[in-house]
Amino acid sequence: MCRGGERAPSLPTAVGDKKRKAKPGIRQQIQGLVPLPKKHQNEQCLFIHGKWYDITDFTDHPGGPIALAIGAGRDATGMFEMHHIRPQAREALERFEVPEEEVQRRGLVVEEDAGHFEWEGFHDDPFVRDLRAAAIDYFSKEAVRRGVSFRTATKATPWRWFEICVLLCMWLATLPYYFAGEYWAAPLTALTAWLFGVNYWHDAMHFALSTNWRVNALVPYFQPFFSSPYAWYHQHVIGHHVHTNVGQRDPDLAHAPQYLREHKSVKHRKAHTHQHHMWHLLGVWAIGVTFGLNLLADVRAHLKAKYNNAVLYHRMTGMRLAMHFLGRMMYVFAFAGWPWFVFPATKALYFVVVTPALYSFFFMVTSQVAHLLPHTAHASDPNFYKHQLVTTQDFAPTPAADAPLWKHIHSKLTFMASGGLNMQVEHHLFPGVNHCHLAALHQLVKEVCKKHGVPHLSATGYVDAVRQHFAHTRDMSVAPALKGTSFKSAN
C-alpha cells in the first residue's frame, strides 16, 4: 500500500478514549463523500488476512482514501487482493498492523466476513503466481515504453482519454435536440449517454481511470445514471466483485427477486414462471437501472443498512444524506420530470419512457451476459482468482493477432459498446486496471489458464452471450420441484 521507501505513520495513541477529537487522516480527506462506520470514526481499521491494520493516517495511499474507507470495519481481504498484485503492497501493509492486545483494547470486531474463500497459501499457488507475474511483466514493460510509473501504466492512456472525450462530445451534441423535443433524439441520447458513461464511469468507480483519486471519486457525479456512486461502491466494488455469484453475498443476484430468479439462492415465486417470456424479461430490463438501481435498491439499502440484503451498508447522515437525496431527486427530474413541463402529455410520455428504458436496456444486456449463464451462475472455487474465472465469461474478446480482420473489428466495436466489459474475465481478475489494457491482458491470461488447466470462458459476441443468458433465465424459471417438466419456447 505504501510506495517503496516511504515511512508509514505510527499507530494512534490513547486508544481507550472514545470521546477524544477525531483524527484528521483519511476522514478529513474524503470530506464525507463516504460515511465511515460508527466504530471507525476516530480510527479507521481494515481487517485483511485475519489481522487488523490501522490506516487512519495513511493519507498518501496511492489509490486514495475512499479505497480505504469503503473497507473500514469489514473483512477487506478480497478487495485488497484484487487491487494489489505486487508483493510490495503486502510488505507495506505490515507497517500498519495493530498488535493483538490493542485489538482487544479497542474492541475491534469484523462486521462482515470474507466469505467462502480459502486464503491460506493463496500467494504461493502456482497459478496465482504466474497470473500476477504475467500482469506485472506487461505493465513493467509498458511503464518503460511510455516513460511513466508502473501505476500510471495501469490507468487510462492518453488515447483512452481521447476516446472518452469523443464520446462525451457525441452525447453533448444530442442534448440540444433532445431538450428541443426531437423524437429521434430520445433514443440517440440514450445511446450516446450509455457509450460515454460505460467507457469512463465504471473505470472511475474502480479507481482505474486516473492516478488522481479525486478524479476517480468526483467524475462519476457528472453522469450518475447507472447508480449513485456511493451505492455502487457497495453493490459492485465491495459485493459483486469480491463475491461473484455467491448466494446471499453477491447483491447482483437479488436486484428484483420478486420478478426475476437468476440464482438458486433466490426463492422461487409464481412470477418467476413467466420470466422466460420476452415481455417479462424485457419489461424488467426496461426499469432495471432507472428505477431499480437508482431508486429502489438505494432506498432499501438506507432503510435496512444492507444493500440487497447482501452487503453491509454504512448509512449516510446529516448534510451528506440531504445531498444524496437531492442528487437522486435531480436524477428523477432529469430522466422523468422535465418533459411534463415543456411538452404535451403524449410527447412527454414518449421522452419519459423511451430514453430511460433504452439506457436501462443497454446496461442490462451488457451486465447480465457475463455471469448469469448456465455454466457460470452456480460455479464456485475456494481460490479467489479461479472463482472469478469459473463464474465469469468474455464475449467477443480480442482475437489472436493472425485472426481475420472482421474479428478484430467486431471485437473493437463490442469493446466500445460495452466499455470494455466484453473482457469481463480480465476485468474481474484485475479491476484496478483500466479497460483499455484488457485486450493485451486477454491473451496473457489465456496462456496462463491453459498452462494450469484453468477454464477461460468466452462467447463469440453479444448475440451468443444473450442467447446463453436467455437459456439460463428459462431454466431458472422452473420451480426446483418441477425440474424436467417441458414448457413452451421463450418466444
C-alpha positions as CSV (number, residue, x, y, z in Angstrom):
1,M,0.0,0.0,0.0
2,C,2.8,2.4,0.7
3,R,5.2,3.2,-2.1
4,G,8.7,1.9,-1.6
5,G,10.9,3.9,0.8
6,E,8.0,5.9,2.3
7,R,7.6,6.0,6.1
8,A,4.4,4.6,7.4
9,P,2.5,6.6,10.0
10,S,2.7,5.5,13.6
11,L,-0.2,3.8,15.3
12,P,-2.7,6.1,17.1
13,T,-2.3,6.6,20.8
14,A,-4.8,7.0,23.6
15,V,-6.8,4.1,22.2
16,G,-9.1,3.8,25.1
17,D,-10.5,7.4,25.0
18,K,-13.6,7.2,22.7
19,K,-14.6,10.8,23.4
20,R,-11.4,12.4,22.1
21,K,-11.4,14.6,19.0
22,A,-11.5,12.5,15.8
23,K,-8.2,12.5,14.0
24,P,-8.0,14.1,10.5
25,G,-6.3,11.5,8.4
26,I,-8.4,9.9,5.6
27,R,-11.6,11.0,7.3
28,Q,-10.7,14.6,6.6
29,Q,-9.6,13.8,3.1
30,I,-12.9,12.2,2.0
31,Q,-14.9,15.1,3.3
32,G,-18.0,13.0,3.9
33,L,-18.1,11.5,0.4
34,V,-18.0,8.1,2.0
35,P,-19.5,7.8,5.5
36,L,-17.4,5.8,8.0
37,P,-19.0,3.2,10.3
38,K,-19.6,4.4,13.9
39,K,-16.9,2.3,15.4
40,H,-14.4,3.7,12.9
41,Q,-14.9,7.4,13.2
42,N,-11.8,8.0,15.2
43,E,-9.6,5.2,13.9
44,Q,-10.1,3.6,10.5
45,C,-9.1,0.0,10.5
46,L,-9.1,-2.8,7.9
47,F,-9.3,-6.5,8.5
48,I,-7.1,-8.3,6.0
49,H,-6.0,-11.9,6.1
50,G,-7.0,-12.3,9.7
51,K,-5.2,-9.2,11.0
52,W,-6.2,-5.6,11.8
53,Y,-4.4,-2.7,10.2
54,D,-4.8,0.9,11.3
55,I,-4.9,3.1,8.2
56,T,-6.2,6.3,9.9
57,D,-3.2,8.4,8.9
58,F,-2.4,6.7,5.6
59,T,-3.2,9.9,3.8
60,D,-0.8,9.2,0.9
61,H,-2.3,5.9,-0.1
62,P,-1.8,5.7,-3.9
63,G,-5.4,4.6,-4.5
64,G,-6.8,7.4,-2.4
65,P,-8.7,7.5,0.9
66,I,-12.0,6.3,-0.5
67,A,-10.5,2.9,-1.5
68,L,-9.5,2.5,2.2
69,A,-12.7,4.0,3.7
70,I,-15.1,1.5,2.0
71,G,-13.3,-1.4,3.6
72,A,-13.3,0.0,7.1
73,G,-14.8,-2.4,9.6
74,R,-15.4,-5.2,7.2
75,D,-13.1,-8.0,6.0
76,A,-11.3,-6.3,3.2
77,T,-9.1,-9.3,2.1
78,G,-10.8,-9.7,-1.2
79,M,-10.7,-6.0,-2.0
80,F,-7.1,-5.8,-1.1
81,E,-6.0,-8.8,-3.2
82,M,-7.9,-7.8,-6.3
83,H,-6.4,-4.3,-6.3
84,H,-2.8,-5.2,-5.3
85,I,-0.9,-7.6,-7.5
86,R,2.6,-6.7,-6.5
87,P,4.2,-8.1,-3.3
88,Q,5.4,-4.7,-2.2
89,A,1.8,-3.9,-1.1
90,R,1.7,-6.8,1.3
91,E,5.1,-5.8,2.7
92,A,4.0,-2.2,3.2
93,L,0.8,-3.4,4.9
94,E,2.8,-4.9,7.7
95,R,3.8,-1.5,9.0
96,F,0.1,-0.7,9.9
97,E,-0.6,-3.9,11.8
98,V,-2.4,-3.4,15.1
99,P,-1.0,-5.7,17.9
100,E,-3.4,-8.3,19.2
101,E,-3.6,-6.8,22.7
102,E,-4.5,-3.4,21.2
103,V,-7.2,-5.1,19.1
104,Q,-8.7,-6.3,22.3
105,R,-8.5,-2.9,24.0
106,R,-10.2,-1.2,21.0
107,G,-12.8,-3.9,20.8
108,L,-12.3,-4.3,17.0
109,V,-14.9,-6.7,15.5
110,V,-15.3,-7.7,11.9
111,E,-18.7,-6.5,10.8
112,E,-18.7,-8.5,7.5
113,D,-16.6,-11.7,6.9
114,A,-14.6,-12.7,3.9
115,G,-17.0,-15.4,2.6
116,H,-16.1,-18.8,1.4
117,F,-12.6,-18.2,0.0
118,E,-9.5,-20.1,1.4
119,W,-6.7,-17.5,1.6
120,E,-4.1,-19.7,3.3
121,G,-1.4,-20.4,0.7
122,F,-3.0,-18.1,-1.8
123,H,0.1,-16.2,-2.7
124,D,2.1,-19.5,-3.1
125,D,-0.4,-21.0,-5.5
126,P,1.5,-21.6,-8.8
127,F,-1.5,-20.3,-10.9
128,V,-1.8,-17.1,-8.8
129,R,2.0,-16.5,-9.0
130,D,2.1,-17.0,-12.8
131,L,-1.0,-14.9,-13.4
132,R,0.3,-12.0,-11.4
133,A,3.8,-12.3,-12.9
134,A,2.3,-12.0,-16.4
135,A,0.4,-8.9,-15.5
136,I,3.4,-7.3,-13.7
137,D,5.7,-8.1,-16.6
138,Y,3.3,-6.5,-19.0
139,F,2.8,-3.3,-17.1
140,S,6.5,-3.0,-16.2
141,K,7.3,-3.1,-19.9
142,E,4.5,-0.6,-20.6
143,A,5.9,1.7,-17.9
144,V,9.3,1.7,-19.5
145,R,8.0,2.1,-23.1
146,R,5.8,5.1,-22.1
147,G,8.3,6.5,-19.6
148,V,5.8,6.5,-16.7
149,S,5.4,4.8,-13.4
150,F,4.1,1.3,-13.0
151,R,0.8,2.6,-11.5
152,T,0.4,5.2,-14.2
153,A,0.8,2.5,-16.8
154,T,-2.3,0.6,-15.4
155,K,-4.6,3.6,-15.8
156,A,-6.2,5.3,-18.8
157,T,-3.7,6.1,-21.6
158,P,-3.8,9.4,-23.5
159,W,-5.6,7.7,-26.4
160,R,-8.2,6.3,-24.0
161,W,-8.8,9.8,-22.7
162,F,-9.2,10.9,-26.3
163,E,-11.8,8.2,-26.9
164,I,-13.7,9.3,-23.8
165,C,-13.7,12.9,-24.8
166,V,-15.1,12.0,-28.3
167,L,-17.9,10.0,-26.7
168,L,-18.6,12.9,-24.4
169,C,-18.9,15.3,-27.3
170,M,-21.2,12.8,-29.1
171,W,-23.5,12.8,-26.0
172,L,-23.4,16.6,-25.6
173,A,-24.2,17.1,-29.3
174,T,-27.5,15.2,-28.9
175,L,-28.7,17.2,-25.9
176,P,-29.9,20.4,-27.7
177,Y,-32.1,18.3,-30.0
178,Y,-33.2,16.1,-27.0
179,F,-34.4,19.1,-25.0
180,A,-36.0,20.6,-28.1
181,G,-38.2,17.6,-28.3
182,E,-36.9,16.0,-31.5
183,Y,-38.3,12.4,-31.4
184,W,-35.2,10.8,-32.9
185,A,-33.1,12.4,-30.2
186,A,-34.6,10.4,-27.4
187,P,-33.1,7.0,-28.4
188,L,-29.9,8.6,-29.7
189,T,-29.4,10.4,-26.4
190,A,-29.9,7.2,-24.6
191,L,-27.3,5.5,-26.8
192,T,-24.6,8.2,-26.6
193,A,-25.2,8.7,-22.8
194,W,-24.6,5.0,-22.4
195,L,-21.5,4.9,-24.6
196,F,-19.9,7.8,-22.8
197,G,-20.9,6.6,-19.3
198,V,-19.9,3.0,-19.7
199,N,-16.5,4.0,-21.1
200,Y,-15.5,6.2,-18.2
201,W,-17.8,5.8,-15.2
202,H,-17.1,2.1,-14.4
203,D,-13.3,2.5,-14.5
204,A,-13.5,5.6,-12.3
205,M,-15.5,3.7,-9.7
206,H,-12.8,1.0,-9.7
207,F,-10.1,3.7,-9.1
208,A,-8.8,2.7,-12.6
209,L,-9.4,5.9,-14.6
210,S,-6.8,8.1,-13.2
211,T,-3.9,8.1,-10.7
212,N,-5.5,11.1,-9.1
213,W,-8.0,9.7,-6.6
214,R,-10.1,12.9,-6.7
215,V,-10.7,12.4,-10.4
216,N,-11.9,8.9,-9.8
217,A,-14.1,10.0,-6.9
218,L,-15.7,13.1,-8.4
219,V,-16.2,12.5,-12.2
220,P,-18.8,9.8,-11.6
221,Y,-21.1,12.5,-10.3
222,F,-21.0,14.2,-13.7
223,Q,-23.2,11.4,-15.0
224,P,-24.6,9.3,-12.2
225,F,-27.1,7.4,-14.4
226,F,-26.0,3.8,-13.5
227,S,-26.5,4.3,-9.8
228,S,-25.5,6.8,-7.1
229,P,-21.7,6.4,-6.8
230,Y,-21.9,5.7,-3.1
231,A,-24.4,2.8,-3.6
232,W,-22.3,1.5,-6.4
233,Y,-19.3,1.1,-4.2
234,H,-21.4,-1.3,-2.0
235,Q,-23.2,-3.1,-4.8
236,H,-20.4,-3.5,-7.2
237,V,-16.9,-3.0,-5.7
238,I,-17.5,-4.5,-2.3
239,G,-20.2,-7.0,-3.1
240,H,-20.2,-8.2,-6.7
241,H,-16.5,-8.2,-7.5
242,V,-15.5,-10.0,-4.3
243,H,-18.3,-12.5,-4.0
244,T,-19.2,-13.0,-7.7
245,N,-22.3,-15.3,-8.0
246,V,-22.1,-16.3,-4.3
247,G,-25.6,-16.6,-2.9
248,Q,-26.5,-14.1,-0.2
249,R,-23.2,-12.3,-0.8
250,D,-23.4,-11.0,-4.4
251,P,-26.0,-8.3,-4.5
252,D,-26.4,-8.6,-8.2
253,L,-28.2,-11.9,-7.7
254,A,-31.1,-10.3,-5.9
255,H,-31.9,-6.9,-7.6
256,A,-35.5,-7.9,-8.4
257,P,-36.2,-11.2,-6.7
258,Q,-39.9,-10.7,-6.8
259,Y,-39.8,-10.8,-10.6
260,L,-36.5,-12.4,-11.7
261,R,-34.8,-15.5,-10.4
262,E,-31.3,-15.9,-11.8
263,H,-29.7,-17.9,-9.0
264,K,-30.8,-20.9,-6.9
265,S,-30.3,-18.8,-3.7
266,V,-33.4,-16.8,-4.7
267,K,-36.7,-18.5,-3.6
268,H,-38.9,-19.5,-6.5
269,R,-42.1,-17.4,-6.8
270,K,-45.1,-17.7,-9.0
271,A,-44.0,-14.6,-11.1
272,H,-40.7,-16.4,-12.0
273,T,-42.6,-18.9,-14.1
274,H,-43.1,-16.2,-16.7
275,Q,-39.6,-14.8,-16.7
276,H,-38.5,-16.7,-19.7
277,H,-41.1,-14.9,-21.8
278,M,-39.6,-11.9,-23.7
279,W,-42.3,-9.5,-22.5
280,H,-41.5,-10.3,-18.9
281,L,-37.7,-10.2,-19.2
282,L,-37.5,-7.0,-21.3
283,G,-40.1,-5.3,-19.0
284,V,-37.8,-5.8,-16.0
285,W,-34.8,-4.8,-18.1
286,A,-36.5,-1.5,-19.1
287,I,-36.7,-0.3,-15.5
288,G,-33.8,-2.2,-14.0
289,V,-31.5,0.7,-13.9
290,T,-33.6,3.8,-13.9
291,F,-36.0,2.6,-11.2
292,G,-34.2,-0.4,-9.7
293,L,-30.6,0.6,-9.2
294,N,-31.1,4.3,-8.9
295,L,-34.1,4.4,-6.6
296,L,-35.5,1.2,-5.2
297,A,-32.2,-0.5,-4.3
298,D,-30.8,2.8,-3.0
299,V,-33.8,3.4,-0.6
300,R,-33.8,-0.1,0.6
301,A,-30.1,0.0,1.4
302,H,-30.6,3.1,3.5
303,L,-33.6,1.6,5.4
304,K,-32.1,-1.8,6.0
305,A,-28.4,-0.8,6.3
306,K,-27.7,-3.6,3.8
307,Y,-27.5,-3.5,0.0
308,N,-29.9,-6.1,-1.4
309,N,-29.6,-8.0,1.9
310,A,-26.1,-8.9,0.9
311,V,-23.6,-6.1,1.7
312,L,-23.3,-4.2,4.9
313,Y,-24.3,-0.6,4.1
314,H,-23.0,2.3,6.1
315,R,-25.8,4.8,6.3
316,M,-25.4,8.5,5.5
317,T,-26.4,11.1,8.0
318,G,-26.9,14.9,8.2
319,M,-25.8,17.0,5.3
320,R,-24.4,14.1,3.3
321,L,-27.8,12.3,3.4
322,A,-29.5,15.5,2.3
323,M,-27.1,16.0,-0.6
324,H,-27.6,12.4,-1.6
325,F,-31.4,12.7,-1.5
326,L,-31.1,15.9,-3.6
327,G,-28.9,14.1,-6.1
328,R,-31.5,11.3,-6.5
329,M,-34.3,13.9,-7.0
330,M,-32.2,15.6,-9.7
331,Y,-31.8,12.3,-11.4
332,V,-35.5,11.7,-11.4
333,F,-36.2,15.1,-12.8
334,A,-33.5,14.7,-15.5
335,F,-35.0,11.4,-16.7
336,A,-38.7,11.6,-15.9
337,G,-39.6,15.1,-14.7
338,W,-38.7,17.9,-17.1
339,P,-40.7,16.7,-20.2
340,W,-44.0,17.1,-18.4
341,F,-43.3,20.9,-18.0
342,V,-42.5,21.6,-21.7
343,F,-44.3,19.0,-23.9
344,P,-47.9,17.9,-24.3
345,A,-48.7,14.8,-22.3
346,T,-48.3,12.2,-25.1
347,K,-44.9,13.6,-26.2
348,A,-43.8,13.9,-22.6
349,L,-44.7,10.3,-22.0
350,Y,-42.6,9.3,-25.0
351,F,-39.5,11.0,-23.7
352,V,-40.1,9.7,-20.2
353,V,-40.3,6.1,-21.4
354,V,-38.0,5.8,-24.4
355,T,-34.7,7.3,-23.1
356,P,-34.7,5.7,-19.6
357,A,-35.9,2.4,-20.9
358,L,-33.2,2.2,-23.7
359,Y,-30.5,3.3,-21.3
360,S,-31.5,0.6,-18.8
361,F,-31.7,-2.0,-21.6
362,F,-28.1,-1.2,-22.8
363,F,-26.9,-1.7,-19.2
364,M,-28.8,-4.9,-18.6
365,V,-27.9,-6.6,-21.9
366,T,-24.2,-5.9,-21.2
367,S,-24.1,-6.7,-17.5
368,Q,-26.2,-9.9,-17.4
369,V,-24.4,-11.8,-20.1
370,A,-21.1,-12.2,-18.4
371,H,-22.1,-14.0,-15.2
372,L,-25.7,-15.3,-15.3
373,L,-25.2,-18.2,-17.6
374,P,-25.9,-22.0,-17.4
375,H,-22.2,-22.8,-16.9
376,T,-21.2,-19.8,-14.6
377,A,-24.2,-18.9,-12.4
378,H,-23.6,-21.6,-9.8
379,A,-19.9,-22.3,-10.3
380,S,-17.5,-21.9,-7.4
381,D,-13.9,-22.3,-6.4
382,P,-12.2,-21.6,-3.0
383,N,-9.3,-19.9,-4.8
384,F,-10.2,-16.3,-5.3
385,Y,-8.8,-16.0,-8.8
386,K,-10.1,-19.3,-10.0
387,H,-13.5,-18.4,-8.7
388,Q,-13.5,-15.3,-10.9
389,L,-12.7,-17.4,-13.9
390,V,-15.3,-20.1,-13.4
391,T,-18.1,-17.5,-12.7
392,T,-17.3,-15.1,-15.5
393,Q,-17.3,-15.1,-19.3
394,D,-15.9,-12.8,-22.0
395,F,-17.8,-12.1,-25.2
396,A,-16.1,-11.0,-28.4
397,P,-12.7,-10.7,-26.7
398,T,-9.6,-9.6,-28.6
399,P,-8.8,-12.3,-31.1
400,A,-5.4,-13.7,-31.9
401,A,-3.1,-11.4,-34.0
402,D,-3.5,-13.6,-37.1
403,A,-7.3,-13.7,-36.9
404,P,-9.4,-12.3,-39.8
405,L,-9.8,-8.6,-39.9
406,W,-13.5,-8.7,-39.3
407,K,-13.0,-10.4,-36.0
408,H,-10.7,-7.6,-34.8
409,I,-13.3,-5.0,-36.0
410,H,-16.1,-6.9,-34.3
411,S,-14.1,-7.1,-31.0
412,K,-13.3,-3.4,-31.1
413,L,-16.9,-2.4,-31.7
414,T,-18.0,-4.7,-28.9
415,F,-15.4,-3.2,-26.7
416,M,-16.7,0.4,-27.3
417,A,-20.3,-0.7,-27.0
418,S,-19.7,-2.4,-23.6
419,G,-17.0,0.0,-22.3
420,G,-14.5,-3.0,-22.3
421,L,-16.9,-5.2,-20.3
422,N,-16.8,-7.7,-23.1
423,M,-13.4,-8.8,-21.5
424,Q,-15.1,-9.3,-18.2
425,V,-12.7,-12.2,-17.1
426,E,-9.7,-9.9,-17.3
427,H,-11.6,-7.1,-15.6
428,H,-12.6,-9.4,-12.6
429,L,-9.0,-10.5,-12.2
430,F,-7.6,-7.0,-12.3
431,P,-10.4,-4.5,-11.6
432,G,-7.9,-1.7,-10.8
433,V,-6.6,-1.8,-14.3
434,N,-8.2,0.5,-16.9
435,H,-10.2,-1.4,-19.5
436,C,-8.0,-0.1,-22.3
437,H,-5.4,-2.6,-21.2
438,L,-7.6,-5.7,-21.1
439,A,-7.1,-6.5,-24.7
440,A,-3.4,-7.1,-24.1
441,L,-4.0,-8.9,-20.9
442,H,-6.6,-11.2,-22.5
443,Q,-4.0,-13.3,-24.4
444,L,-1.7,-13.4,-21.4
445,V,-4.4,-14.6,-19.1
446,K,-5.5,-17.3,-21.6
447,E,-1.9,-18.6,-21.8
448,V,-1.6,-18.9,-18.0
449,C,-5.0,-20.6,-17.8
450,K,-4.1,-23.1,-20.5
451,K,-0.8,-23.8,-18.7
452,H,-2.5,-24.6,-15.4
453,G,-5.7,-26.3,-16.8
454,V,-8.0,-23.5,-15.5
455,P,-11.0,-22.7,-17.7
456,H,-11.1,-19.4,-19.6
457,L,-14.7,-18.9,-20.8
458,S,-15.9,-16.8,-23.7
459,A,-18.8,-16.3,-26.1
460,T,-18.4,-15.2,-29.7
461,G,-20.3,-11.9,-29.2
462,Y,-23.3,-10.2,-27.8
463,V,-25.8,-12.4,-29.7
464,D,-24.2,-15.7,-28.4
465,A,-23.9,-14.3,-24.9
466,V,-27.5,-13.1,-24.8
467,R,-28.7,-16.5,-26.1
468,Q,-26.9,-18.3,-23.3
469,H,-28.3,-15.9,-20.7
470,F,-31.8,-16.4,-22.0
471,A,-31.3,-20.2,-21.7
472,H,-30.2,-19.7,-18.1
473,T,-33.2,-17.5,-17.4
474,R,-35.5,-20.0,-18.9
475,D,-34.0,-22.8,-16.8
476,M,-34.3,-20.8,-13.6
477,S,-38.0,-20.0,-14.3
478,V,-38.9,-23.6,-13.4
479,A,-39.6,-24.3,-9.7
480,P,-37.0,-26.8,-8.3
481,A,-39.7,-29.5,-7.8
482,L,-40.7,-29.2,-11.4
483,K,-37.3,-29.6,-13.0
484,G,-37.5,-31.7,-16.1
485,T,-41.0,-30.5,-17.0
486,S,-41.2,-29.3,-20.5
487,F,-42.8,-25.9,-21.4
488,K,-43.2,-23.7,-24.5
489,S,-40.5,-21.7,-26.0
490,A,-39.4,-18.3,-24.5
491,N,-40.8,-16.6,-27.6
